Amino acid sequence: MNVVELTLTGIAHLGEAIGKHNGKIVFVPYAIPGETVKARIIKDEGDYFRAELVEVISPSFFREIPQCKIFGICGGCSFQHIAYSYQTKLKEIVLMEQLKRIGGFENPEDFTEITIKADNPYNYRNRADFSINTQKLLGFKIRGSHKFINVEYCHIMHDSINRILSIIQRKSPKRKTHNITIRYGINTGQLLVQPEINTEEIETGQKFYFEKILDREFMISAPSFFQVNTYQAQKLIEVVLSYINPADRIIIDAYAGVGTFTVFLAERAERVIAIEESRSAFKDAQVNIKKFDNISYLCKKTEEALFEPNINGNVIVIDPPRVGCMKEVLEAIAQKQIKKVIYVSCEPSTLARDLKYLKEKGYRLVEVQPVDMFPQTYHIENVALMQLEK
């Protein structure tokens, strides 16, 4: 289709730069607001165009040469072409736009804090999920397709994962699979590789591993969720804890996982009620909380547990998946008039949607603190604090 010249004026939710052509928005991946570019229109979506970058005519001051040779082919990273300090600024812009457009918050800049940046914007991920092809090579899927691309080194994976990757390339898994998972304890040096691989160079097939955060040890089984950036997870926990005060005697920890927040909350509260529906994570948590006698752990869906009459507290910490909270969860919070809501989110659009609902039920948004858990990508973690005004 047509190649057009565009002046890019903004950033979209998924990290694409935005321009206009014939009165319609054009989304251009791997470009930067402020640049003048040539872009090829590849799809007319009716209300907007999708395009691919052809040439940068006037580059941004913040444009950098990507470290990775397959950046733009592999879909894992979206911001390696942007200086890290500006990546976080763009993420703040997206967050505030979502809060305003979806959440209905008129002046989001009044309560959006400066992003807590990563000290390690590369080689931070403690987990890698690789595809495996018929030649037993490990890699990723090409952006926007199911085609395979071999990966020899991933710049956002911890170097220990890259070392394991080099060892198990061309080695056969002991069972038929299309995926290999490598998880690494950055603070413990422990490893989990699933499934078991035919190699004598390293141990594989572990069922679980241990990791430490803020001097607390956590057991994590292969199916259980754990934050992929251990370095930033420590800062995330500290943000959540900064919103807790001595009056917060009973705290509900919803979507509690393996207990990452739970154990730290238990050090500050009389009682913590943790809710987690994943049986794997629930079992891990029983190990992780064994030193505490003030934690009740329920293996239930949050939307079901919160409606039980004996489940109540002064504060609720919620850390739902990317799709956000089910409406029933928010209804239960509002019905029980839980005074303080600490909402941890990895998706600004669903965060904005859920905060809007709580605002309509009498809650006031006090602060949103972005924490950059995912450098080189458009993803951003946020912690929002809401207080009941009634």
Sequence and secondary structure as in RCSB ss.txt:
>XXXX:A:sequence
MNVVELTLTGIAHLGEAIGKHNGKIVFVPYAIPGETVKARIIKDEGDYFRAELVEVISPSFFREIPQCKIFGICG
GCSFQHIAYSYQTKLKEIVLMEQLKRIGGFENPEDFTEITIKADNPYNYRNRADFSINTQKLLGFKIRGSHKFIN
VEYCHIMHDSINRILSIIQRKSPKRKTHNITIRYGINTGQLLVQPEINTEEIETGQKFYFEKILDREFMISAPSF
FQVNTYQAQKLIEVVLSYINPADRIIIDAYAGVGTFTVFLAERAERVIAIEESRSAFKDAQVNIKKFDNISYLCK
KTEEALFEPNINGNVIVIDPPRVGCMKEVLEAIAQKQIKKVIYVSCEPSTLARDLKYLKEKGYRLVEVQPVDMFP
QTYHIENVALMQLEK
>XXXX:A:secstr
  EEEEE  EE TTS EEEEETTEEEEETT  TT EEEEEEEEE SSEEEEEEEEEEE  TTB   S TTBTTBS
S S TTB HHHHHHHHHHHHHHHHHHTT  S GGGTB   B  S SSS BSEEEEEE TT  EEEEBTTSS EEE
 S  TTB HHHHHHHHHHTT  BSS  SEEEEEE TTT  EEEES BS SSS    SEEEEEETTEEEEEETTS 
  SBHHHHHHHHHHHHHT  TT  EEEEES TTTTTHHHHHTTSSEEEEE   HHHHHHHHHHTTT SSEEEE S
 HHHHTTSTT   SEEEE   TT   HHHHHHHHHHT SEEEEEES HHHHHHHHHHHHHTTEEEEEEEEE  ST
TSS  EEEEEEEE  
